Amino acid sequence: MPRPASGPDGEPRPLPLIGEWDEALSPGGTVTGEHGVGLLQKRGLAAETGPGVLALHRAVKTALDPAGIFDPGKIFT
């Protein structure tokens, strides 16, 4: 279930608990939804895909962006 980054008062919301990722992933769901991986889903992506897939993503990112100028400090850095 997606969570807004901030509450109705504009204050940042806490990051989702790992158990919530488990609830989404256990029936075959995903943490990414239809818009890709955001910073709040970064931890859940590791649980969903595993280290081999993350390594592949990082390798592709490095091959396409060797200088690291596209979205520095984000998902695959």
Buried (B, 14 or more C-beta within 10 A) or exposed (E): EEEEEEEEEEEEEEEBEEEBBEEBBEEEEBBBEEEEBBEBBBBBBBEBBEEEEBEEBEEEBEEEBEEEEEEEEEBBE
